[in-house]
Amino acid sequence: MSDAHDVGQLIRINCQHCNIKRHYRPADLLRLVGNLACDNAMKGMRCEKCRKADYLVAFAWNPTARELVGLSIRRLADIRMVRKVVWDDEPPR
Ligand SMILES: [Zn+2]
């Protein structure tokens, strides 16, 4: 991942379910997951549209100047820790 950053690549994440492509800067993903290979960085990520994780494919992508025109890149705006409630049944007496 940091290699991708050094050579100016973007990370393209493709949801094969929605057929949506999103582009991220490696530096943003580095903040989230640390320096992992693309595949490992996908763990815990979900498609923003269908919320499915199983259909995401990520790879480092080297856009040409022409491909960069009009390309929207998702920027990391904030990282929030979410409190999640987990309930469990008491064992029967
Ligand atoms: Zn999707």
Residues whose N, C-alpha, C, O or C-beta is under 5 A from the ligand:
A	BS01	ZN	C15 H17 C18 C47 K49 C50
